[in-house]
């Protein structure tokens, strides 16, 4: 998660009762990059290999989702996707952004999808990498998702549990993940405020399937937002067949599958991700 030498502008903004930390780089039509929900995740760390490339053409804005990084902790466990979506919509309003491209990985992808269903006018296009909430209530959780949801249970967070999750379940080639990267995420994951209120953990039952699984939401069939789905064929957190589930339901959905790639397409296949995302968003940007 080591950054390049580019200089990010970082700030905090009040969204309702929450403080949302964000960084940005570049000029042009706004792109909001929404990170995943794994232990210790944050915006800039999730997209360290992508921000500079995309900022060559776009205004790239990278928030820490509520519950993560330097943003206010605590998330509505009954409807986390909706809570995150509402917060990012409020975040856009505070920044004076009428609409934006959304890039979302895992939890960030679920947040983007919920935004597109709730307020489609706010979303110019979406690039989704292994998004959460796609067919998740129709089958047992994957081993990787179980590892994520159980991180704060039992003996609580340990660096061994995090190392196993990242190297064996998050990416295809675990050897590519440095100990420094694991140590950085572990430090974030044991913030006392996070431990007191983990942002993503196993729900106690699912009271409303539609809120947890987009394939059960009839609005998906009517969602006209241009969408590019990027999924690793070896994703052990969210099942790759979610890509076909989205494409079969969404009117304007393109899919690219990456071989020998896990849950973190933007990090594992950096050059391809940057190029195809740039081209897709350029095609759907206002002139």
C-alpha positions in Angstrom: 0.0 0.0 0.0 2.9 2.3 -0.5 2.0 5.5 -2.3 3.9 7.0 -5.2 5.4 10.5 -4.9 2.2 12.4 -5.9 0.8 14.9 -3.4 -2.7 14.3 -2.3 -4.9 17.1 -0.9 -6.7 15.8 2.2 -9.5 17.3 4.3 -12.4 16.4 6.5 -16.0 17.4 6.0 -19.1 17.2 8.1 -21.9 15.0 6.7 -24.8 15.0 9.2 -23.4 13.8 12.5 -20.3 12.3 10.9 -17.0 13.6 9.9 -15.8 12.1 6.6 -12.1 12.2 5.8 -11.2 12.3 2.1 -8.3 12.9 -0.2 -8.3 14.2 -3.8 -6.1 14.7 -6.8 -6.6 16.1 -10.3 -9.2 18.1 -12.1 -12.1 17.4 -14.4 -15.3 15.5 -14.0 -15.4 13.9 -10.5 -14.7 10.3 -9.8 -15.4 9.0 -6.3 -13.5 5.9 -5.3 -15.2 3.7 -2.6 -13.0 1.2 -0.8 -13.7 -2.3 0.4 -14.8 -3.4 3.9 -12.0 -5.7 5.0 -10.3 -5.1 8.3 -8.1 -2.0 8.4 -9.3 -0.8 5.0 -9.2 2.9 4.0 -9.7 4.9 0.8 -6.1 5.8 -0.2 -4.6 2.5 0.9 -7.2 0.6 -1.2 -6.5 2.7 -4.4 -2.8 3.6 -4.0 -2.0 2.1 -7.4 -4.8 3.9 -9.2 -5.3 7.4 -8.0 -2.4 9.1 -9.9 -3.3 7.4 -13.2 -7.0 8.4 -13.1 -6.2 11.9 -11.9 -4.5 12.6 -15.3 -8.0 13.2 -16.6 -10.5 13.3 -13.7 -11.0 14.9 -10.3 -10.4 11.8 -8.2 -12.0 11.9 -4.7 -11.2 9.1 -2.3 -13.2 9.1 1.0 -12.8 6.8 4.0 -16.2 5.2 4.4 -17.9 5.6 7.7 -16.4 3.2 10.2 -13.0 3.2 8.5 -9.8 5.2 8.3 -10.1 8.7 9.7 -13.8 9.0 9.3 -16.4 8.7 12.1 -16.8 5.2 13.4 -20.1 3.3 13.6 -22.5 2.0 10.9 -26.2 1.1 10.8 -25.9 -2.7 11.0 -29.5 -3.2 9.9 -28.8 -1.6 6.6 -25.1 -0.9 6.1 -25.3 -0.5 2.3 -28.0 2.1 2.6 -26.2 3.9 5.4 -23.0 4.2 3.4 -25.0 5.2 0.3 -26.8 8.0 2.1 -23.5 9.2 3.7 -21.8 9.4 0.3 -24.8 11.2 -1.2 -24.6 13.7 1.6 -20.8 13.9 1.1 -21.4 14.8 -2.6 -23.9 17.5 -1.6 -21.4 19.1 0.9 -18.8 19.2 -1.9 -21.3 20.7 -4.4 -21.1 17.6 -6.7 -24.3 17.0 -8.6 -23.2 13.7 -10.2 -20.0 11.6 -10.4 -18.5 8.4 -11.7 -18.3 5.9 -8.9 -15.6 3.2 -8.5 -16.4 0.7 -5.9 -14.6 -2.4 -4.6 -16.5 -5.0 -2.5 -18.3 -3.0 0.2 -17.6 0.1 -1.9 -19.2 -1.6 -4.9 -22.3 -2.4 -2.9 -22.4 1.3 -1.8 -22.3 2.4 -5.4 -25.0 0.0 -6.5 -27.3 1.2 -3.7 -26.7 4.8 -4.7 -27.6 4.0 -8.3 -30.8 2.4 -7.2 -31.8 5.1 -4.7 -30.7 8.2 -6.6 -29.6 7.3 -10.1 -29.3 10.9 -11.2 -26.3 11.2 -8.8 -24.4 8.4 -10.6 -23.0 9.1 -14.1 -21.4 5.6 -14.4 -20.1 2.8 -12.1 -17.0 0.6 -12.2 -17.6 -2.2 -9.8 -14.9 -4.7 -8.6 -16.3 -7.8 -6.9 -19.2 -5.8 -5.4 -20.9 -7.1 -2.2 -24.5 -7.9 -2.0 -24.8 -9.8 -5.3 -26.5 -13.2 -4.7 -25.2 -13.2 -1.1 -28.5 -14.3 0.5 -29.0 -17.2 -2.0 -26.1 -19.3 -0.9 -23.9 -19.9 2.1 -21.1 -17.3 2.6 -17.8 -18.0 0.9 -14.8 -19.0 3.1 -13.3 -15.6 2.4 -16.4 -13.7 3.5 -16.6 -15.8 6.6 -13.0 -14.9 7.5 -13.8 -11.2 7.0 -17.0 -11.3 9.1 -15.3 -13.3 11.9 -12.3 -11.1 12.2 -13.6 -9.3 15.4 -15.1 -12.4 16.9 -13.6 -15.2 19.0 -10.2 -14.1 20.4 -10.6 -10.8 18.5 -8.3 -9.2 15.9 -4.8 -10.6 15.5 -2.2 -10.0 12.9 -2.2 -13.8 12.1 -5.9 -13.7 11.3 -5.4 -10.6 9.1 -2.3 -12.2 7.4 -4.3 -15.3 6.6 -7.3 -13.3 5.2 -5.2 -11.1 3.0 -2.7 -13.6 1.6 -5.0 -16.6 1.3 -8.4 -15.1 0.5 -8.1 -11.5 -0.6 -5.6 -11.8 -3.5 -4.6 -14.6 -5.8 -0.8 -14.3 -5.2 -0.4 -13.9 -1.5 3.4 -13.6 -1.8 2.9 -10.2 -3.5 1.5 -8.8 -0.3 4.3 -7.3 1.9 4.5 -7.6 5.7 4.5 -3.8 5.8 1.1 -3.7 4.1 -0.3 -6.2 6.5 1.1 -4.3 9.5 -0.4 -1.1 8.2 -3.8 -2.6 7.9 -3.6 -4.4 11.3 -2.8 -1.1 13.0 -5.9 0.5 11.5 -8.0 -2.6 12.4 -7.2 -2.3 16.1 -8.2 1.3 16.6 -10.2 1.2 19.9 -13.1 3.0 18.2 -13.2 0.3 15.5 -13.0 -2.6 18.0 -15.9 -1.0 20.0 -18.0 -0.8 16.8 -16.7 -3.0 14.0 -18.1 -1.6 10.7 -18.6 -5.0 8.9 -19.3 -8.1 10.9 -21.7 -11.0 10.7 -25.4 -9.9 10.9 -27.7 -11.4 13.5 -30.2 -12.7 10.9 -31.2 -10.8 7.8 -34.5 -9.0 8.5 -34.9 -7.7 4.9 -33.3 -9.7 2.1 -33.7 -6.9 -0.4 -31.4 -4.6 1.6 -28.7 -7.2 1.6 -29.0 -8.7 -1.9 -29.3 -6.6 -5.0 -30.5 -9.5 -7.1 -33.7 -9.5 -5.0 -34.3 -5.8 -5.7 -36.6 -5.3 -8.7 -35.1 -1.8 -9.2 -32.0 -3.4 -10.6 -33.9 -4.4 -13.7 -34.7 -0.8 -14.4 -31.3 0.7 -13.5 -30.0 2.5 -16.6 -26.7 3.7 -15.1 -23.8 2.6 -17.4 -21.9 -0.1 -15.4 -18.6 -1.9 -15.9 -18.1 -5.0 -13.7 -14.6 -6.2 -13.2 -14.2 -9.5 -11.4 -11.3 -11.9 -10.6 -12.1 -15.5 -11.5 -10.3 -16.6 -8.3 -12.2 -14.3 -6.0 -12.7 -16.1 -2.7 -14.7 -13.4 -1.0 -17.5 -12.6 -3.4 -18.3 -15.2 -6.0 -17.3 -14.4 -9.6 -20.7 -15.6 -10.9 -22.0 -12.3 -9.5 -20.8 -10.7 -12.6 -23.2 -12.7 -14.8 -26.0 -12.1 -12.3 -25.6 -8.4 -12.6 -25.2 -8.5 -16.4 -28.4 -10.5 -16.8 -30.4 -8.0 -14.8 -28.9 -4.6 -15.6 -29.7 -3.1 -19.0 -26.4 -1.3 -19.5 -23.8 -3.6 -17.8 -20.5 -4.7 -19.3 -18.4 -7.4 -17.7 -14.7 -8.2 -17.8 -13.3 -11.3 -16.0 -9.6 -11.4 -15.0 -7.9 -14.8 -14.8 -5.5 -15.6 -11.9 -7.0 -12.7 -10.0 -8.7 -12.5 -6.6 -10.9 -10.0 -4.9 -8.7 -6.9 -5.5 -8.7 -6.3 -9.2 -7.5 -2.7 -8.9 -4.4 -3.8 -7.1 -3.7 -7.2 -8.7 -4.2 -6.0 -12.3 -3.3 -2.4 -12.0 -2.4 -1.5 -15.6 -5.5 -3.1 -17.1 -7.8 -1.7 -14.4 -6.5 1.8 -14.9 -6.7 1.7 -18.7 -10.2 0.1 -18.9 -11.7 2.3 -16.2 -10.3 5.4 -17.8 -11.7 4.5 -21.2 -15.1 3.6 -19.7 -15.5 6.7 -17.7 -14.3 8.9 -20.5 -16.9 7.4 -22.8 -19.6 8.3 -20.3 -18.4 11.7 -19.2 -20.3 14.9 -20.2 -18.6 16.8 -23.1 
